[in-house]
Amino acid sequence: MNIMDIVIRDGLGNWEVSEYDGYREPKCIIKVEDDYVITKVEVLGINREGITVKALNDNKLFIRTKDNNKNHLLIKELSAPATAKNSHAKHRNRLLMIRLLIKDVGIGDE
């Protein structure tokens, strides 16, 4: 079993709406578990270098996967405001799993 960490970036950067052309939306599931928004995205045949994950404006998730034959783009509104800080994403067995910390939740605070 091969697990690869994926970097989650903040912000939209230089992405433009015109990049929608030629992209399809991948299958995904988004749910809230404990202090995290959990997203699972099907990424068949895409390697780690072809995956971009960004947290946008605390309430949207941007995922772009790209290789020679497949281009997918997913921009979804999250069910809770989330942050990329203390969050992580992993690519394993054709599935991208993203855990975004719900905003204003303290890790280890008592």
Buried (B, 14 or more C-beta within 10 A) or exposed (E): EEEEEBEBBEEBEEBEEEEEEEBEEBEBEBEBEEBBBBBBBBBEEBEBEBBBBBBBEBBBBBBBBBBEEBBBBBBBEBEBBBBBEBBBBBBEEEEBBBBBBBBEBEEEEE
